[in-house]
Amino acid sequence: MCEANAYFKENETQTLIMEAVDKVEPDEDGIRLVSIFGEQKFVKGHIHSLSLVDHKVFIAPA
């Protein structure tokens, strides 16, 4: 499986936003996350970093 988990990252704190993320779609206002189950969330922020080996997407709040 290649899906990732998405986290808010503030300082050294990581807070889980969504598990089993299949799509990450940034736009001007934030990021839309879509899971492999079809669940969708829109979060205000920007991509902070990716850890591909650990299957993690880190999002910094706007």
KOLBALO-254942 format. One record per atom (N, C-alpha, C, O): atom name; residue number from 1; x, y, z; residue in one letter. Coordinates in pm, whole numbers, plus 50000, padded with zeros to 5 digits. Layout:
REM residues N
(rec "CA",NUM,(X,Y,Z),"a")
...
This chain:
REM residues 62
(rec "N",1,(50084,49883,50000),"m")
(rec "CA",1,(50000,50000,50000),"m")
(rec "C",1,(50089,50124,50000),"m")
(rec "O",1,(50192,50128,50067),"m")
(rec "N",2,(50047,50224,49924),"c")
(rec "CA",2,(50130,50343,49909),"c")
(rec "C",2,(50065,50468,49965),"c")
(rec "O",2,(50119,50578,49950),"c")
(rec "N",3,(49951,50455,50030),"e")
(rec "CA",3,(49888,50574,50086),"e")
(rec "C",3,(49968,50624,50206),"e")
(rec "O",3,(50050,50552,50263),"e")
(rec "N",4,(49940,50748,50242),"a")
(rec "CA",4,(50014,50813,50350),"a")
(rec "C",4,(49917,50863,50456),"a")
(rec "O",4,(49795,50862,50436),"a")
(rec "N",5,(49971,50906,50567),"n")
(rec "CA",5,(49894,50975,50669),"n")
(rec "C",5,(49932,51122,50664),"n")
(rec "O",5,(50048,51156,50639),"n")
(rec "N",6,(49834,51210,50687),"a")
(rec "CA",6,(49858,51354,50683),"a")
(rec "C",6,(49855,51408,50827),"a")
(rec "O",6,(49770,51370,50907),"a")
(rec "N",7,(49950,51497,50855),"y")
(rec "CA",7,(49965,51554,50989),"y")
(rec "C",7,(49980,51705,50981),"y")
(rec "O",7,(50042,51756,50888),"y")
(rec "N",8,(49922,51778,51079),"f")
(rec "CA",8,(49959,51917,51100),"f")
(rec "C",8,(50092,51916,51172),"f")
(rec "O",8,(50112,51836,51264),"f")
(rec "N",9,(50182,52003,51134),"k")
(rec "CA",9,(50311,52014,51202),"k")
(rec "C",9,(50328,52157,51250),"k")
(rec "O",9,(50340,52250,51170),"k")
(rec "N",10,(50328,52175,51382),"e")
(rec "CA",10,(50352,52304,51444),"e")
(rec "C",10,(50466,52286,51543),"e")
(rec "O",10,(50455,52209,51638),"e")
(rec "N",11,(50577,52357,51519),"n")
(rec "CA",11,(50698,52339,51598),"n")
(rec "C",11,(50739,52192,51591),"n")
(rec "O",11,(50764,52142,51482),"n")
(rec "N",12,(50745,52123,51701),"e")
(rec "CA",12,(50782,51980,51701),"e")
(rec "C",12,(50660,51890,51722),"e")
(rec "O",12,(50675,51769,51736),"e")
(rec "N",13,(50540,51949,51723),"t")
(rec "CA",13,(50418,51873,51746),"t")
(rec "C",13,(50357,51827,51614),"t")
(rec "O",13,(50346,51905,51520),"t")
(rec "N",14,(50319,51700,51607),"q")
(rec "CA",14,(50251,51643,51491),"q")
(rec "C",14,(50113,51596,51534),"q")
(rec "O",14,(50101,51518,51628),"q")
(rec "N",15,(50009,51643,51463),"t")
(rec "CA",15,(49873,51605,51495),"t")
(rec "C",15,(49812,51539,51371),"t")
(rec "O",15,(49809,51599,51264),"t")
(rec "N",16,(49763,51418,51386),"l")
(rec "CA",16,(49706,51344,51274),"l")
(rec "C",16,(49580,51414,51222),"l")
(rec "O",16,(49491,51447,51299),"l")
(rec "N",17,(49575,51434,51090),"i")
(rec "CA",17,(49457,51492,51025),"i")
(rec "C",17,(49374,51382,50961),"i")
(rec "O",17,(49253,51376,50979),"i")
(rec "N",18,(49442,51295,50885),"m")
(rec "CA",18,(49371,51190,50812),"m")
(rec "C",18,(49465,51073,50785),"m")
(rec "O",18,(49583,51092,50757),"m")
(rec "N",19,(49410,50953,50795),"e")
(rec "CA",19,(49485,50832,50762),"e")
(rec "C",19,(49451,50787,50621),"e")
(rec "O",19,(49349,50827,50566),"e")
(rec "N",20,(49535,50705,50562),"a")
(rec "CA",20,(49513,50642,50432),"a")
(rec "C",20,(49484,50745,50322),"a")
(rec "O",20,(49392,50727,50242),"a")
(rec "N",21,(49564,50852,50319),"v")
(rec "CA",21,(49546,50958,50219),"v")
(rec "C",21,(49596,50908,50083),"v")
(rec "O",21,(49707,50857,50070),"v")
(rec "N",22,(49511,50924,49983),"d")
(rec "CA",22,(49544,50883,49847),"d")
(rec "C",22,(49578,51004,49759),"d")
(rec "O",22,(49667,50996,49674),"d")
(rec "N",23,(49508,51116,49781),"k")
(rec "CA",23,(49531,51236,49700),"k")
(rec "C",23,(49554,51356,49789),"k")
(rec "O",23,(49489,51373,49892),"k")
(rec "N",24,(49650,51441,49748),"v")
(rec "CA",24,(49679,51568,49813),"v")
(rec "C",24,(49673,51672,49704),"v")
(rec "O",24,(49757,51672,49614),"v")
(rec "N",25,(49574,51762,49710),"e")
(rec "CA",25,(49554,51860,49605),"e")
(rec "C",25,(49561,52002,49662),"e")
(rec "O",25,(49463,52050,49720),"e")
(rec "N",26,(49675,52069,49647),"p")
(rec "CA",26,(49687,52207,49697),"p")
(rec "C",26,(49617,52307,49605),"p")
(rec "O",26,(49610,52287,49484),"p")
(rec "N",27,(49564,52413,49664),"d")
(rec "CA",27,(49514,52527,49588),"d")
(rec "C",27,(49547,52654,49664),"d")
(rec "O",27,(49623,52649,49761),"d")
(rec "N",28,(49493,52766,49623),"e")
(rec "CA",28,(49528,52895,49684),"e")
(rec "C",28,(49489,52905,49831),"e")
(rec "O",28,(49556,52972,49908),"e")
(rec "N",29,(49379,52838,49870),"d")
(rec "CA",29,(49326,52853,50004),"d")
(rec "C",29,(49370,52745,50102),"d")
(rec "O",29,(49351,52759,50223),"d")
(rec "N",30,(49427,52637,50052),"g")
(rec "CA",30,(49466,52528,50141),"g")
(rec "C",30,(49491,52400,50064),"g")
(rec "O",30,(49539,52402,49951),"g")
(rec "N",31,(49458,52289,50128),"i")
(rec "CA",31,(49487,52158,50070),"i")
(rec "C",31,(49366,52067,50088),"i")
(rec "O",31,(49308,52060,50196),"i")
(rec "N",32,(49330,51998,49981),"r")
(rec "CA",32,(49223,51898,49987),"r")
(rec "C",32,(49289,51762,49997),"r")
(rec "O",32,(49376,51727,49918),"r")
(rec "N",33,(49245,51685,50097),"l")
(rec "CA",33,(49294,51549,50120),"l")
(rec "C",33,(49181,51452,50089),"l")
(rec "O",33,(49067,51475,50128),"l")
(rec "N",34,(49213,51344,50018),"v")
(rec "CA",34,(49115,51241,49985),"v")
(rec "C",34,(49173,51107,50026),"v")
(rec "O",34,(49284,51072,49986),"v")
(rec "N",35,(49097,51031,50105),"s")
(rec "CA",35,(49145,50900,50150),"s")
(rec "C",35,(49110,50792,50048),"s")
(rec "O",35,(49034,50816,49955),"s")
(rec "N",36,(49166,50673,50067),"i")
(rec "CA",36,(49135,50562,49979),"i")
(rec "C",36,(48990,50517,49994),"i")
(rec "O",36,(48939,50442,49911),"i")
(rec "N",37,(48924,50561,50100),"f")
(rec "CA",37,(48784,50527,50126),"f")
(rec "C",37,(48687,50634,50073),"f")
(rec "O",37,(48566,50620,50089),"f")
(rec "N",38,(48740,50739,50011),"g")
(rec "CA",38,(48658,50845,49955),"g")
(rec "C",38,(48631,50961,50050),"g")
(rec "O",38,(48569,51059,50011),"g")
(rec "N",39,(48676,50951,50174),"e")
(rec "CA",39,(48660,51061,50270),"e")
(rec "C",39,(48742,51180,50222),"e")
(rec "O",39,(48854,51164,50174),"e")
(rec "N",40,(48686,51300,50235),"q")
(rec "CA",40,(48755,51421,50192),"q")
(rec "C",40,(48760,51522,50307),"q")
(rec "O",40,(48666,51534,50386),"q")
(rec "N",41,(48872,51593,50314),"k")
(rec "CA",41,(48887,51703,50410),"k")
(rec "C",41,(48959,51815,50339),"k")
(rec "O",41,(49047,51792,50256),"k")
(rec "N",42,(48921,51938,50373),"f")
(rec "CA",42,(48992,52056,50325),"f")
(rec "C",42,(49054,52123,50446),"f")
(rec "O",42,(48985,52153,50543),"f")
(rec "N",43,(49184,52147,50439),"v")
(rec "CA",43,(49253,52212,50551),"v")
(rec "C",43,(49323,52338,50502),"v")
(rec "O",43,(49379,52340,50392),"v")
(rec "N",44,(49320,52441,50584),"k")
(rec "CA",44,(49392,52564,50551),"k")
(rec "C",44,(49537,52547,50596),"k")
(rec "O",44,(49564,52519,50713),"k")
(rec "N",45,(49628,52563,50504),"g")
(rec "CA",45,(49769,52547,50533),"g")
(rec "C",45,(49845,52522,50404),"g")
(rec "O",45,(49792,52537,50294),"g")
(rec "N",46,(49971,52485,50420),"h")
(rec "CA",46,(50054,52454,50305),"h")
(rec "C",46,(50141,52332,50338),"h")
(rec "O",46,(50162,52300,50455),"h")
(rec "N",47,(50190,52267,50235),"i")
(rec "CA",47,(50273,52149,50257),"i")
(rec "C",47,(50405,52193,50320),"i")
(rec "O",47,(50478,52275,50264),"i")
(rec "N",48,(50434,52138,50435),"h")
(rec "CA",48,(50559,52166,50506),"h")
(rec "C",48,(50668,52074,50454),"h")
(rec "O",48,(50776,52120,50417),"h")
(rec "N",49,(50640,51943,50450),"s")
(rec "CA",49,(50737,51846,50402),"s")
(rec "C",49,(50669,51712,50379),"s")
(rec "O",49,(50555,51691,50421),"s")
(rec "N",50,(50742,51622,50313),"l")
(rec "CA",50,(50695,51486,50288),"l")
(rec "C",50,(50801,51390,50339),"l")
(rec "O",50,(50921,51415,50323),"l")
(rec "N",51,(50758,51281,50398),"s")
(rec "CA",51,(50848,51173,50434),"s")
(rec "C",51,(50798,51050,50358),"s")
(rec "O",51,(50712,50977,50408),"s")
(rec "N",52,(50851,51028,50241),"l")
(rec "CA",52,(50799,50924,50153),"l")
(rec "C",52,(50827,50784,50207),"l")
(rec "O",52,(50743,50695,50192),"l")
(rec "N",53,(50940,50763,50269),"v")
(rec "CA",53,(50972,50632,50325),"v")
(rec "C",53,(50876,50598,50440),"v")
(rec "O",53,(50835,50483,50456),"v")
(rec "N",54,(50841,50700,50519),"d")
(rec "CA",54,(50750,50680,50633),"d")
(rec "C",54,(50603,50699,50595),"d")
(rec "O",54,(50515,50681,50680),"d")
(rec "N",55,(50575,50734,50470),"h")
(rec "CA",55,(50438,50756,50421),"h")
(rec "C",55,(50367,50865,50501),"h")
(rec "O",55,(50254,50845,50548),"h")
(rec "N",56,(50433,50980,50517),"k")
(rec "CA",56,(50375,51091,50593),"k")
(rec "C",56,(50379,51220,50511),"k")
(rec "O",56,(50477,51249,50441),"k")
(rec "N",57,(50270,51296,50521),"v")
(rec "CA",57,(50260,51430,50461),"v")
(rec "C",57,(50244,51526,50578),"v")
(rec "O",57,(50153,51511,50659),"v")
(rec "N",58,(50333,51625,50586),"f")
(rec "CA",58,(50327,51723,50693),"f")
(rec "C",58,(50275,51856,50638),"f")
(rec "O",58,(50327,51908,50539),"f")
(rec "N",59,(50171,51909,50704),"i")
(rec "CA",59,(50108,52034,50661),"i")
(rec "C",59,(50126,52137,50772),"i")
(rec "O",59,(50096,52111,50888),"i")
(rec "N",60,(50175,52255,50734),"a")
(rec "CA",60,(50188,52366,50828),"a")
(rec "C",60,(50060,52449,50819),"a")
(rec "O",60,(50018,52483,50709),"a")
(rec "N",61,(49998,52481,50931),"p")
(rec "CA",61,(49876,52562,50930),"p")
(rec "C",61,(49901,52699,50869),"p")
(rec "O",61,(50011,52754,50876),"p")
(rec "N",62,(49795,52754,50808),"a")
(rec "CA",62,(49805,52887,50745),"a")
(rec "C",62,(49820,52995,50848),"a")
(rec "O",62,(49830,53113,50814),"a")
